Amino acid sequence: MARRNQRHRASQDEARSALVRFIEAARAKGTSDEFTSKLLRSFGWSQREIESAFRQIYERLTGLPLPIPIGQTGESAKDAFVYLLTFSMLALWTQALGQLGFIFIDLYIPSPLARFPGNYSDSVAFSLARLITAFPLFLFVMGIIAKELRANPEKYHSGVRKWLTYLALLVAALIAVGNLIVFLSAFLRGDLTLRFILKVLVVLILAGSVLWYYFAWLQRQPRGPS
């Protein structure tokens, strides 16, 4: 096992060395670093591996180590806090909006099994309170994130941004898949009603909107100078 690990590390080191040599040869032929980076990404090299190779090249050219930003760890912790706050507010206001949708469906299409109409005033008030609180805060924090990305374009490639966003996408995808399973199960049992179909649609629309927006958001790249 140890020998296998050694061979694996040796092959990784050889691949990294080949990457550095390729970039140096491309630069010697006058190829721009931007084009070389895009070419390497299209062939499966990760952004981190490419940046590490360029770091080695520029450290060799300048004879100086790459300077480390002051407070880098603190910035990562701050970014994680901002993203977690954003996704927490996203979950809060989408859940409140979905609950409001469920309440209105129950009001306009009451269940035939219910003997007395339900009193939804408390539920509506609580859902509206969450929506009014969480949605503006979500927009505010998203504005902060957008401002940070404009000021620091390298944060588009931040691991914090990508990991936490994909985690939120995973939760939204699981909700959507779970609702589809419930829908198909009811369909196969012959228990479909208009109320049930509308509630499934509410959840799918909310989860699908989150998936669509954040998939597009992850694909955004920093704008070049105008």
Salt bridges, closest charged atoms under 4 A:
ASP13 OD1 - ARG16 NH1 3.01
GLU24 OE2 - ARG60 NH1 2.50
ASP33 OD1 - ARG27 NE 3.00
GLU34 OE2 - LYS38 NZ 3.56
GLU59 OE1 - ARG55 NH1 3.12
GLU75 OE1 - LYS155 NZ 3.64
ASP79 OD1 - LYS155 NZ 3.40
ASP106 OD1 - ARG195 NH2 2.34
ASP106 OD1 - LYS199 NZ 2.94
GLU148 OE1 - LYS155 NZ 2.97
ASP191 OD2 - ARG189 NE 2.85
